Amino acid sequence: MIMGLYRNILVVGFLLAFLSMYSQHYTTQLFNTDNGLPQNSVKDIIKDKYGFIWLTTENGIVRYDGLNFLVYKNFPLNSQRFTYFYGNPEKDSIFTYGDYGKTVLINQKAPKVINNIKKSPSVIARGYINYSVCISNYTYSFFFMNFKKGRYFIAENSIIYEGQDSNSQIRVIEKPLYKNSPNTFVIGETLFYIDHNSKKVRKIEEGRLTATYDVPIIADVRSKVFWNRMSGQGFVLHNNILYRCAYSNGAFKISKLVQLDNVIQSTLMSIYYDEKYKKLYLGSSTDGLKIVSLTDFISSKKKNPKSLAVFYAIQPFSDSCVITPEGEIYNRNGLVKSKNFEKNISYFLSFDKYRNIITSKEQTLFVYHKQRDFLDFQRVSTGEETVKDFLFADGKYYVLSSKQKKGSTQFTGILSIYEDWPYKSLKKKYFFASEPTRIILTDGGNILVGTIKGLFKLPAISDKIYNLTGHNELSVRDVIRSKDGNIWITTLGKGFYLLKNNNLIKLPVDTEGNLLSAHTILEDRNGYFWISTNNGLYKIKENMLLKYVQNRNFKIHYYKYLKDTGFSTNEFNGGGNINGNTLKNGDFVLPSLDGLVFFNPLKVKSYYPTDIYLERARIDGKECFFANTLILSQEDTRAEIIIDVPYYANPDNVIIQTHLDNEKKNEWISVGKDRRVLLGSLGYGTHILTVRMLVSDQQQYIFKKIKITVPPFFYQTLWFKLFTCILLLFLLYLSIRWRTSFLRKKTRELEAVIQLRTKILSETVNNLEVTQIKLGKEIEQQKKLIGTITHDITTPLKFIALTSKEVLNHQEMSVSSTERILNSIYKSSNQLYNFTKTLKEYADIYNEYRTDETELYSLYGLVEEKKILFEEIADNHNTTIINQVSKQLMIRTSKNILAVIIHNLIDNSVKFTRNGTITINGSDKDTLIILEITDTGLGMDDQKIGYYTKLQENIENEKLLLQKYGMGLHLVLQLLQMIESKIIIKRNEAKGTSFQLILKNRKND
């Protein structure tokens, strides 16, 4: 029956196709225990529905997101060794077996241990043989495979099919199998068997051989087949060339994927290919994980690795080739041939109107003729000029050249326009003060010239030169006209600009500042700009830049390509008259420090992340998981949120920004490459963290929000605050009651005291009336006595004067006359002394009420004495007394009275100032001294200030309110009247009171 089946097999066909005619270029990354893996044996590889790559090793399970490895190896199992995955990634159910009776389920992006699932056993017994489930090319002696309609049991010498609807078995193959596991493989839901004898691949369906395919590469015993039912992928490795297997609509196809170098076939265990990112994951039993990235960029150079591969100016030579100033012709695969040009400068290469190639060396142009296949050339002398740029347009030649200044290392610029041939038929000449770099013609015949100092416009209708950069110097590197007619300018160190209405508009650059010195801009058919720099290649859609021009608040992000996408170096070159080419086959070519970079811009993808997950946090060094709400404690010293993004391209292109609800409305903070958000000191309460991620080249974002809850301490809760308020109100009530009771008691005591004192006062008043009468009489007597003494003083003074005159009038006098006169003078002087002494004794009675006109003292010293006196009291009130009176300020006003006045005023300020300052200032003005005492206390109310002001103006007749306002300031006013001085009282604008003493300072006659 089986032989009859073979005779009736329909050979559906075989197609061996290659992805390209040339070898696929790639870059590699190797990961092992040195850089992230827990162990060097990678058994199986799969991608889950969320985009994460999962690995099984002999020391745990690993999740990879393109940037970091997250290792899980502390499962509650006896062993952390795992082999293969099985399950359904699309249903978020990925399993791997652990200890006996235990299974690890990967669900919701995290693994956990569960009991074995009865519906999906890992081992089935048939007879005396245990068959292990087979999901991939992992090798067993006896294994089984489950399909929708049945199950296959594969032993050393047979393949047996067992249908689900019956217990009957069909022996598909019954003969010794050569290395049975590699001889069977699954693509999608179809089982295939490799018949090494016939060099065929046979398809098995429901226990029957239904088709045969002639695939000698797979049937070759030197080949190794890799397959995985979860991914549905199949591969065959033959002579280090990896082919991909595909089965669809009855056709079995293999296609060349990549030629791998340095791969040991015997240690290679698992393969997974990510079509989206064009990445191949190779798991080895000894070498860890190798990631092979298939690239769309090709770095073309000579085959000899020792050859110099530094390129600058290049020009298209054919539909797929470029030529260099040395005459070397390159395509994607490297050097095609060389025209062996003269040794020229690498920064200049151009064509004339006949497509002859123009090169330059010092002050000579070399014209290689196209008609002679560029094998001979013509020399054209440029005199003292060195050609920097050259073009033919509108029937004219435009030659931009530089000329060295005499006695200097600097250069000037010259633009020469010729009718027929350079340096023969000159039409116009323009001169520039700095070295030129680039020339371009715009619409209307206008000319733009770039120099190392700026950009200049030469209108077609005049001979004037307009400086478009003004006073700002710009070193122009390139001037590019896009397909829509816009003019773009790249500079050295100053960024790139759009020229619009003769104004230069600066565009924002990348976060690393590489675009500050962009070399050139190439525009593809889809409107994308490709910008080469000294550190990578950048891509952005032109309309995004124009949106920024219209709205300066529009945020721009550039897509960045680095050498892991196929360059040999990240440093591209510029400085030539042409820094990039567009070929007719659609390829772009850019010069670099290590090769010419070829790529088709329409085939190069920009990879943007699509998913962002906020589920992990690290709090004080411990990692935790959360759903939508993260709960923190105010005692946490360090908390950070870990952002998981499955993304397998350049991590620089992952743009993540955060905004916390307590920050400024439009303030977005960029997240670093570690993708961690450090949470600062968050107060208690609920906070909303918004995270956004760029997901397209149209500057579109996706947003995620999480709630961060910080529970309050007990004393920060609402109930505690309410309880505290109620308690304070109750204490206030008790305090008021106690105070009221105390005041009533004091009132009664005071009334008793007042009654007693009133009685005493009445007696005192009576006594004072008697005393007043007595004092009045005494004062009248004193006035009379003082008047008498004063009158009596005049008599001896007059006698002394007359006697002295008599002496002066007589030049010669007798002895007796002399004795008489001297005796008279002595008696009169003695009498005068006694009168004066008597007057002083009476005057001493009032020495406390009169200023001492003979005493000169320091006002600062007097204030300092009072400051020291009150300093301890002020300190108890947390108040500072500041003496700012000048030490040179001297005064003659009565020291005793002024001391009493200052004492009272400082005392008053200290009483009513808490937690403040008392400042004392002094100044002199003519015969007045201004002493100002300012405090930051409670301040005197306006009613009291008005009272004292009015009292000072009429102190003799005004009623004194001693009981209401106290004695202190009344005494001050009385004393001030005695020393003929005044006081001004006013409230401060902030708080407190200012006392300004206007003292009359008597001068020493």
LINCOR-V622999 format. One record per residue. RES is the residue in one small letter. SS is DSSP state (A for helix, B for strand, O for the rest). OMEGA is omega in whole degrees, -180 to 180 (* if undefined). Layout:
BEGIN
<<RES | SS | OMEGA> <RES | SS | OMEGA>>
END
This chain:
BEGIN
<<m | O | -180> <i | A | 179> <m | A | 178> <g | A | 178> <l | A | 178> <y | A | -177> <r | A | -177> <n | O | 180> <i | O | 174> <l | O | 178> <v | O | -176> <v | O | 178> <g | O | -179> <f | B | 179> <l | B | 176> <l | B | -174> <a | B | 177> <f | B | 179> <l | O | 178> <s | O | -179> <m | O | 179> <y | O | -178> <s | O | 178> <q | O | 179> <h | O | -178> <y | B | 171> <t | B | -176> <t | B | 171> <q | B | -180> <l | B | 179> <f | B | 177> <n | O | -178> <t | O | 179> <d | O | -175> <n | O | 168> <g | O | -177> <l | O | 179> <p | O | -176> <q | O | -171> <n | O | 179> <s | O | 180> <v | B | -172> <k | B | -176> <d | B | -177> <i | B | 178> <i | B | 178> <k | B | -178> <d | O | -176> <k | O | -179> <y | O | 178> <g | O | 180> <f | O | 176> <i | B | -180> <w | B | 180> <l | B | 169> <t | B | 177> <t | B | 177> <e | O | 176> <n | O | 175> <g | B | 178> <i | B | -173> <v | B | 172> <r | B | -177> <y | B | -179> <d | O | -178> <g | O | -180> <l | O | -175> <n | O | 172> <f | B | 176> <l | B | -172> <v | B | 174> <y | B | -178> <k | O | 178> <n | O | 178> <f | O | 177> <p | O | -179> <l | O | 178> <n | O | -178> <s | O | 177> <q | O | 180> <r | O | -179> <f | O | -176> <t | O | -172> <y | O | 174> <f | O | 169> <y | B | -178> <g | B | -177> <n | B | -179> <p | A | -178> <e | A | 177> <k | A | 179> <d | O | -180> <s | B | 176> <i | B | -176> <f | B | 167> <t | B | -174> <y | B | 175> <g | O | 175> <d | O | 178> <y | O | 180> <g | O | -179> <k | B | 178> <t | B | 175> <v | B | 179> <l | B | 174> <i | B | -176> <n | B | -179> <q | O | 173> <k | O | -180> <a | B | 179> <p | B | 175> <k | B | -177> <v | B | 176> <i | B | 174> <n | B | 180> <n | O | -180> <i | O | -177> <k | A | -178> <k | A | -180> <s | A | -179> <p | O | 178> <s | O | -180> <v | B | 177> <i | B | 179> <a | B | 172> <r | B | -175> <g | O | 179> <y | O | -175> <i | B | 173> <n | B | 179> <y | B | 178> <s | B | 180> <v | B | -179> <c | O | -179> <i | O | -176> <s | B | -178> <n | O | 177> <y | O | -168> <t | O | 170> <y | O | 174> <s | O | 179> <f | O | -178> <f | B | 178> <f | B | 178> <m | B | 178> <n | B | 174> <f | O | -176> <k | O | -174> <k | O | 180> <g | B | -174> <r | B | 178> <y | B | 174> <f | B | -175> <i | B | -180> <a | O | -176> <e | O | -175> <n | O | -179> <s | B | 169> <i | B | -175> <i | B | 179> <y | B | 180> <e | B | -178> <g | B | -180> <q | O | -175> <d | O | -179> <s | O | 178> <n | O | -179> <s | O | -180> <q | B | 177> <i | B | 177> <r | B | -178> <v | B | 179> <i | B | -180> <e | B | 176> <k | O | -179> <p | O | -180> <l | O | 180> <y | O | -178> <k | O | -166> <n | A | -177> <s | A | 178> <p | A | -178> <n | A | 176> <t | B | 177> <f | B | -176> <v | B | 171> <i | B | -175> <g | O | 178> <e | O | -178> <t | B | 179> <l | B | 178> <f | B | 180> <y | B | 180> <i | B | 178> <d | B | -176> <h | O | -179> <n | O | -178> <s | O | -178> <k | O | -178> <k | B | 171> <v | B | -175> <r | B | 178> <k | B | -180> <i | B | 178> <e | B | 178> <e | O | 175> <g | O | -178> <r | B | 174> <l | B | -172> <t | B | -180> <a | B | 180> <t | B | -178> <y | B | -179> <d | O | -179> <v | O | -175> <p | A | -180> <i | A | 179> <i | A | -177> <a | A | 179> <d | O | -178> <v | O | 178> <r | O | 180> <s | O | 176> <k | B | -178> <v | B | 176> <f | B | -179> <w | B | -180> <n | B | -176> <r | O | -179> <m | O | 179> <s | O | -177> <g | O | -176> <q | B | 175> <g | B | -178> <f | B | 172> <v | B | 179> <l | B | -177> <h | B | -180> <n | O | 179> <n | O | 174> <i | B | -179> <l | B | 177> <y | B | 176> <r | B | -180> <c | B | 179> <a | B | 177> <y | B | -179> <s | B | 177> <n | O | 177> <g | O | -179> <a | B | 176> <f | B | -176> <k | B | 167> <i | B | 180> <s | B | -179> <k | B | -179> <l | B | -178> <v | B | 173> <q | B | -174> <l | O | 175> <d | O | 176> <n | O | 176> <v | O | 178> <i | O | -173> <q | O | -175> <s | O | -179> <t | O | -180> <l | B | -173> <m | B | -174> <s | B | 180> <i | B | 172> <y | B | -180> <y | B | 177> <d | B | -176> <e | O | -177> <k | O | -176> <y | O | -178> <k | O | -180> <k | B | -179> <l | B | -179> <y | B | -178> <l | B | 178> <g | B | -178> <s | B | 177> <s | O | -177> <t | O | -170> <d | O | 178> <g | O | -176> <l | B | 174> <k | B | 178> <i | B | 180> <v | B | -180> <s | B | 177> <l | B | -169> <t | O | 175> <d | O | 177> <f | O | -180> <i | B | 177> <s | B | -174> <s | B | 178> <k | O | -180> <k | O | -179> <k | O | -179> <n | O | -177> <p | O | -180> <k | O | -179> <s | O | 178> <l | O | -176> <a | O | 179> <v | O | -176> <f | O | 175> <y | O | -177> <a | O | 176> <i | B | 178> <q | B | 176> <p | B | 178> <f | O | 176> <s | O | -179> <d | O | -175> <s | O | -176> <c | O | 173> <v | B | 179> <i | B | -179> <t | B | 177> <p | O | 177> <e | O | -180> <g | O | 180> <e | B | -178> <i | B | -177> <y | B | 166> <n | B | -177> <r | O | -173> <n | O | 178> <g | B | -178> <l | B | 178> <v | B | 176> <k | B | -179> <s | B | 176> <k | O | 176> <n | O | 176> <f | O | 172> <e | O | 178> <k | O | -175> <n | O | 173> <i | O | -174> <s | O | -171> <y | O | -178> <f | O | 176> <l | O | -177> <s | B | 178> <f | B | 169> <d | O | -174> <k | O | 178> <y | O | -178> <r | O | 169> <n | O | -177> <i | B | -180> <i | B | 173> <t | B | -175> <s | B | 173> <k | B | -177> <e | O | -178> <q | O | -179> <t | B | 171> <l | B | 176> <f | B | -179> <v | B | 179> <y | B | -170> <h | O | 179> <k | O | -177> <q | O | 179> <r | O | 177> <d | O | 175> <f | O | -178> <l | O | 174> <d | O | -172> <f | B | 177> <q | B | 179> <r | B | 175> <v | B | -180> <s | B | 178> <t | O | 180> <g | O | 179> <e | O | -174> <e | O | 174> <t | B | -175> <v | B | 179> <k | B | 179> <d | B | -171> <f | B | 175> <l | B | 177> <f | B | -179> <a | B | 177> <d | O | 177> <g | O | -179> <k | B | 173> <y | B | 177> <y | B | -178> <v | B | 178> <l | B | -174> <s | B | 178> <s | B | 180> <k | B | -177> <q | B | 177> <k | O | -179> <k | O | 179> <g | O | -177> <s | O | 175> <t | O | -179> <q | O | -177> <f | B | 169> <t | B | -178> <g | B | 179> <i | B | 171> <l | B | -180> <s | B | 179> <i | B | -177> <y | B | -179> <e | O | -171> <d | O | -175> <w | O | -178> <p | O | 176> <y | O | 176> <k | O | -175> <s | O | -176> <l | B | 178> <k | B | -180> <k | B | 177> <k | B | 178> <y | B | -178> <f | B | -179> <f | B | -174> <a | O | -177> <s | O | -176> <e | O | -179> <p | B | -179> <t | B | -170> <r | B | 176> <i | B | 178> <i | B | 176> <l | B | 179> <t | O | 179> <d | A | 179> <g | A | 178> <g | A | 177> <n | O | -178> <i | B | 172> <l | B | 179> <v | B | 176> <g | B | 177> <t | B | 178> <i | O | 180> <k | O | -178> <g | O | 180> <l | B | -175> <f | B | 179> <k | B | 178> <l | B | -179> <p | O | -179> <a | O | -173> <i | O | 179> <s | O | 179> <d | O | -179> <k | O | 176> <i | O | -179> <y | B | 177> <n | B | -177> <l | O | -179> <t | O | 178> <g | O | -179> <h | O | -180> <n | O | 179> <e | O | 176> <l | O | 175> <s | O | -174> <v | B | 177> <r | B | -179> <d | B | 176> <v | B | -173> <i | B | 174> <r | B | 179> <s | O | -174> <k | O | 180> <d | O | 177> <g | O | 178> <n | O | 179> <i | B | -179> <w | B | -176> <i | B | 172> <t | B | -176> <t | B | 177> <l | O | 175> <g | O | -177> <k | O | 178> <g | O | 178> <f | B | -166> <y | B | 169> <l | B | 176> <l | B | -178> <k | B | -180> <n | O | 179> <n | O | 176> <n | B | 178> <l | B | 180> <i | B | -178> <k | B | 178> <l | O | 177> <p | O | -179> <v | O | -180> <d | O | -176> <t | O | -179> <e | O | 178> <g | O | 180> <n | A | -179> <l | A | 175> <l | A | 180> <s | A | 179> <a | O | -179> <h | O | -177> <t | B | 179> <i | B | 172> <l | B | -178> <e | B | 178> <d | O | -174> <r | O | 180> <n | O | 177> <g | O | 178> <y | B | 174> <f | B | 174> <w | B | -171> <i | B | 180> <s | B | -179> <t | B | 176> <n | O | 180> <n | O | 175> <g | B | 180> <l | B | -175> <y | B | -178> <k | B | 176> <i | B | 178> <k | B | -177> <e | A | -177> <n | A | 174> <m | A | 177> <l | A | 179> <l | A | 175> <k | A | 178> <y | A | 179> <v | A | 180> <q | A | -177> <n | O | -175> <r | O | 176> <n | O | -180> <f | O | -177> <k | O | -179> <i | O | 174> <h | O | -178> <y | O | 174> <y | B | -172> <k | B | 174> <y | B | 177> <l | O | -171> <k | A | 175> <d | A | 176> <t | A | 175> <g | O | 177> <f | O | 170> <s | O | 179> <t | O | 177> <n | O | -174> <e | O | 174> <f | B | -177> <n | O | 175> <g | O | 179> <g | O | 177> <g | O | 177> <n | O | 173> <i | O | -170> <n | O | 178> <g | B | -177> <n | B | 169> <t | B | -178> <l | O | -178> <k | O | 178> <n | O | 178> <g | O | -179> <d | B | 167> <f | B | 177> <v | B | 180> <l | B | 177> <p | B | 178> <s | B | 178> <l | O | -180> <d | O | 175> <g | B | 173> <l | B | -176> <v | B | 176> <f | B | 172> <f | B | 174> <n | B | -174> <p | O | -179> <l | O | -180> <k | O | 180> <v | O | -177> <k | O | 168> <s | O | -177> <y | O | 175> <y | O | 177> <p | O | -179> <t | O | -176> <d | O | 177> <i | O | -175> <y | B | 177> <l | B | -174> <e | B | -176> <r | B | 176> <a | B | 175> <r | B | -176> <i | B | -179> <d | O | 176> <g | O | -179> <k | B | -179> <e | B | 178> <c | B | -180> <f | B | 178> <f | O | -179> <a | O | -179> <n | O | -177> <t | B | 176> <l | B | -179> <i | B | 180> <l | B | 175> <s | O | 177> <q | O | 179> <e | O | 178> <d | O | -178> <t | O | -180> <r | O | 179> <a | B | 178> <e | B | 178> <i | B | 179> <i | B | -180> <i | B | 179> <d | B | 179> <v | O | 175> <p | O | -175> <y | O | -168> <y | O | 174> <a | O | -178> <n | O | -178> <p | A | 176> <d | A | -178> <n | A | 174> <v | O | -178> <i | O | -180> <i | B | 179> <q | B | -177> <t | B | 177> <h | B | 177> <l | B | -171> <d | O | 180> <n | O | 177> <e | O | 179> <k | O | -170> <k | O | -175> <n | O | -178> <e | O | 178> <w | O | -178> <i | B | -179> <s | B | 178> <v | O | -179> <g | O | -178> <k | O | 177> <d | O | 177> <r | O | 178> <r | B | -180> <v | B | 179> <l | B | 180> <l | B | 179> <g | O | -180> <s | O | 179> <l | O | 175> <g | O | -179> <y | O | -178> <g | B | -179> <t | B | 180> <h | B | 178> <i | B | 176> <l | B | 178> <t | B | 179> <v | B | 176> <r | B | -178> <m | B | 179> <l | B | -175> <v | O | 179> <s | O | 178> <d | O | 173> <q | O | 179> <q | O | 178> <q | O | -177> <y | B | 163> <i | B | -174> <f | B | 172> <k | B | 179> <k | B | 173> <i | B | 179> <k | B | 178> <i | B | -178> <t | B | 177> <v | B | -179> <p | O | 179> <p | O | 168> <f | O | -174> <f | A | -178> <y | A | 177> <q | A | -177> <t | O | -178> <l | A | -178> <w | A | 179> <f | A | 179> <k | A | 178> <l | A | 179> <f | A | -180> <t | A | 179> <c | A | 180> <i | A | 180> <l | A | 179> <l | A | 178> <l | A | 179> <f | A | 178> <l | A | 177> <l | A | 178> <y | A | 179> <l | A | -180> <s | A | 180> <i | A | 179> <r | A | 180> <w | A | -179> <r | A | 179> <t | A | 179> <s | A | -180> <f | A | -179> <l | A | 178> <r | A | 179> <k | A | -180> <k | A | 179> <t | A | 179> <r | A | 179> <e | A | -179> <l | A | 178> <e | A | 178> <a | A | 180> <v | A | -179> <i | A | 179> <q | A | 180> <l | A | -177> <r | A | 177> <t | A | 178> <k | A | 179> <i | A | -178> <l | A | 179> <s | A | 178> <e | A | -179> <t | A | 180> <v | A | 178> <n | A | 179> <n | A | -180> <l | A | 179> <e | A | 177> <v | A | -179> <t | A | -179> <q | A | 179> <i | A | 180> <k | A | -178> <l | A | 178> <g | A | 178> <k | A | -179> <e | A | -179> <i | A | 178> <e | A | 179> <q | A | 180> <q | A | 179> <k | A | -180> <k | A | -179> <l | A | -179> <i | A | 178> <g | A | 179> <t | A | -179> <i | A | -179> <t | A | 179> <h | A | -177> <d | A | -179> <i | A | -175> <t | A | -177> <t | A | 178> <p | A | 180> <l | A | -180> <k | A | -180> <f | A | 179> <i | A | -179> <a | A | -178> <l | A | -180> <t | A | 180> <s | A | 180> <k | A | 179> <e | A | 179> <v | A | -178> <l | A | -177> <n | A | -180> <h | O | -178> <q | O | 179> <e | O | -177> <m | O | 179> <s | O | -179> <v | A | -178> <s | A | 179> <s | A | -179> <t | A | -180> <e | A | -180> <r | A | -177> <i | A | -179> <l | A | 179> <n | A | 179> <s | A | 179> <i | A | -179> <y | A | -178> <k | A | 180> <s | A | 180> <s | A | -180> <n | A | 178> <q | A | 179> <l | A | 179> <y | A | -179> <n | A | 177> <f | A | -178> <t | A | 179> <k | A | 179> <t | A | 180> <l | A | 180> <k | A | 180> <e | A | 177> <y | A | -179> <a | A | -180> <d | A | 179> <i | A | -176> <y | A | -176> <n | O | 177> <e | O | -177> <y | O | -179> <r | O | 180> <t | O | 178> <d | O | -173> <e | O | -177> <t | O | -175> <e | O | 176> <l | O | -176> <y | B | -178> <s | B | 177> <l | A | 178> <y | A | -179> <g | A | 179> <l | A | -180> <v | A | -178> <e | A | 178> <e | A | -179> <k | A | 178> <k | A | 180> <i | A | -179> <l | A | -175> <f | A | -172> <e | A | -178> <e | A | 178> <i | A | -180> <a | A | 179> <d | A | 178> <n | A | 178> <h | O | -178> <n | O | -177> <t | O | -178> <t | B | 176> <i | B | -176> <i | B | 178> <n | B | -179> <q | O | 178> <v | O | 180> <s | O | 179> <k | O | -180> <q | O | -176> <l | O | -179> <m | B | -175> <i | B | 179> <r | O | 180> <t | O | -177> <s | O | -176> <k | A | -177> <n | A | -178> <i | A | -179> <l | A | 178> <a | A | 179> <v | A | -179> <i | A | -179> <i | A | 179> <h | A | -179> <n | A | -177> <l | A | 178> <i | A | 178> <d | A | 180> <n | A | -179> <s | A | -180> <v | A | -179> <k | A | -171> <f | O | 179> <t | O | 176> <r | O | 175> <n | O | -177> <g | O | -178> <t | B | 173> <i | B | -174> <t | B | -179> <i | B | -180> <n | B | 178> <g | B | 178> <s | B | 179> <d | B | -179> <k | B | -176> <d | O | -179> <t | O | -178> <l | B | 172> <i | B | -179> <i | B | 177> <l | B | -175> <e | B | 178> <i | B | -176> <t | B | 177> <d | B | 177> <t | O | -177> <g | O | -176> <l | O | 180> <g | O | 180> <m | O | -178> <d | O | -175> <d | A | -179> <q | A | -179> <k | A | 179> <i | A | 178> <g | A | -180> <y | A | -177> <y | A | 178> <t | A | 180> <k | A | -180> <l | A | -179> <q | A | -178> <e | A | -177> <n | O | -172> <i | O | -177> <e | O | -175> <n | O | -176> <e | O | 179> <k | O | -180> <l | O | 178> <l | O | -174> <l | A | -178> <q | A | -176> <k | A | -172> <y | A | 177> <g | O | -171> <m | O | -169> <g | A | -176> <l | A | 174> <h | A | 178> <l | A | 179> <v | A | -179> <l | A | 179> <q | A | -178> <l | A | 179> <l | A | 179> <q | A | -178> <m | A | -179> <i | O | 174> <e | O | -180> <s | O | -178> <k | B | 177> <i | B | 175> <i | B | -178> <i | B | 177> <k | B | 178> <r | B | 176> <n | O | -180> <e | O | 180> <a | O | 176> <k | O | 179> <g | O | -174> <t | B | 177> <s | B | 176> <f | B | -178> <q | B | 179> <l | B | 176> <i | B | -171> <l | B | 176> <k | B | -176> <n | O | -177> <r | O | 180> <k | O | 178> <n | O | -179> <d | O | *>>
END
